[in-house]
Amino acid sequence: MIINRFGSLLKVRGITVPAFALRSGKASQWVYELCRPDKSINSHTLNLICEVLHVQPGDVLEYVPDALYVPPPPKEPPPPSEATL
């Protein structure tokens, strides 16, 4: 399985999603979607990421054998606010 490490790469480099969006000329929502580990990245997008961050494709993508892959746990929904009770 190919794992998208784009979100981790931004975090390690201290780059926010809005900052990457500004540098890449893309919408922040598009960049937020790319930060999901299960999100596939096409070659055009990978080229853009490498160009903007000055990295190699192997810095963005990682191969993990299917037998060893452990998906991240689902996010817990936020507790209901008092307004919704």
Buried (B, 14 or more C-beta within 10 A) or exposed (E): EEBBBBBBBBEEEEBEBEBBBEEBEBEBEEBBEBBEEEEEBEEEBBEBBBEBBEBEEEBBBEEEEEEEEEEEEEEEEEEEEEEEE
